Amino acid sequence: MGHDLEAIRRLTRRYRNVRGCAQSLPFWLWFLIGHSVDLLGVRRGPATFRILMVIAAVAAFGAMHRYYDRRFGVVTMPEWDGGGVGTFVLALIAFAALQVMSAYWSLPVELGLLAGGIAIAVYAFRYFELERHVLLYALIPIALSFSPQSIFDAGDRASLSFKAGAVGIDVICIIAALWSHRTLVKAFECARPADPRGAPLSIR
């Protein structure tokens, strides 16, 4: 991106999203373990073990949070004005309407999931420089939209193929988290002004 102010501004605006994706890694690893156990038909451990797994995931998340603060410093972001709430609500309404249309006409594709995947892909291309890993997330709803099984049907969710799909989704999200971490590291290497002390980046 070059040592220029505009590159730093772009990184600052996208920092929370990229870092948030990277920090989700412990939870996706936790999901992967649980879904793999289901796929293999192995009996889940006692409740105490599952609670310890949750605690371990939360602790790892906190450790990553501290790691990023130490490595990159605290990037100050503009306060959120809540302007995206209306867009989010409209998107939910559109999603529900498209899903109902798909079910009513017995279409071979779930339009709500397909539209959601396309919207995520458009977002990824719009901010491709720092959020290209989001394309992996777009693949998930697009693939699910063409699946003969429904994520809203309890019977389908109990099938072996659905459990295998859940493991696949976890793997995709783990790859996205690792990719976003690499993107963040490279972006800071390019955007940070040369400073032998590695001073934290803080832009208001």
Salt bridges, closest charged atoms under 4 A:
GLU6 OE1 - ARG9 NH1 3.88
GLU6 OE2 - ARG13 NH2 3.44
ASP38 OD2 - ARG44 NH2 2.88
ASP69 OD1 - ARG19 NH1 2.94
ASP69 OD2 - HIS65 NE2 3.35
GLU129 OE1 - ARG10 NE 2.89
GLU131 OE2 - ARG14 NE 2.48
ASP170 OD2 - HIS35 ND1 2.52
ASP195 OD1 - ARG197 NE 3.54
